[in-house]
Amino acid sequence: MTTLDSTQLKRDLKQLIVQACNRDVAPETIADDAALIGSDSALGLDSLDVLQVNMAIQRHYGARIEDGKHARRVMKTINSLAEFIQSGR
């Protein structure tokens, strides 16, 4: 098992989220510590978006987010999502 490069992983996650949620946002404009979910976030992800991102993460990384509460914690920011993927392998 190889350790994922954190910087590259975060770039890949931003791209994955933009594609999975069909957002018209340049992935590089998403800050690593910016909120992803809710009306106060730049992306404004909702529960359907979270489900789509979860499925994409399962396909790409084999990491499974168990439920809605867990998803809100894990998908709080790009940083928290990257940490989850790196530790959850």
Buried (B, 14 or more C-beta within 10 A) or exposed (E): EEEBEEEEBBBBBBBBBBEBBEBEEEBEEBEBEBBBBEEEBEBBBEEEBBBBBBEBBEEEBEBEBEEEEEBBEBBBBBBBBBBBBBEEE
